Amino acid sequence: MRAGIEGTINQALDITGIRRARYRGLPRVRLQHAFSATALNVVRLDAYWTGHDQHRTRGRRLERLAYRLTA
């Protein structure tokens, strides 16, 4: 469960840059975070509708080497 949350936070940081607030004051920061969450959901919907896989995993070196040797 934590891995999913960490992945969402990392994706939000990469896409929207929410590490630092752009504005001062809690109401404006809340609005910025709401817009960032909306943007993240739109990006995920687009990936779902177009069939792009969001969860790319890295392969192991040995698997890549075996693939190269068999090709």
N, C-alpha and C positions, 0 to 999 in steps of 0.2 A: 504494500500500500504506500509506503514511504517513497519507494522508487518512482511511482507514478506522480506523486506530488512534486518530488524533486525535478522530474522531467518537465512538468508543467511550468515550474518556476524558471528553470533554465531556458525553456522556449520563450517565455515572456521576456526574460532578460535579453535574449538574442534578437527578438523581433521588435519589441517596443522600447527597450532600454529603460525599464522602470527602476533601475537601481537608484537613481537620484531623481527626486521630484523636480519638476520644472517650475513649479509655482510655490509660493509661500501661503500657508494657511490650510487648515484641515479640509474645508469644503472644496477648495480647488484641487488639492491632492486627491481627495476621494473621487472627484470627477475625472481626473486624469487616469486613475486606476480603473475606473469603470470603462472609460474609452479604450484603455489598453486591453482589458479583458474582452471587450467586444471585438477588437481587432484580432485578438488571438483566436476567438471563436470563429470569426470569418475565415481566417487562414486555415483553420482545421476543417471547416465545412468545404472550402475549396479543394483541399487535399482529398477529402472523402469523395466528393462528387467527381473529381477528375481521375481518381484511382491511384494517386501517388501515395506511396507508403511513407508514413511519417517516422516509423520506428526502424531506422536503419541501424543494424548492428554491425560491429566490426568483426571481420573474420579473423581467424587465427593465422599466424604465419605459416604453420605447417599445412593448413588447408589450402592456402594460396600456392604454396610450393607444390603440393600434390596436384593441384589443378593445372599449374604450368607444365609439370612433367607429363601429365596425361594428354595435354593438348598438342 
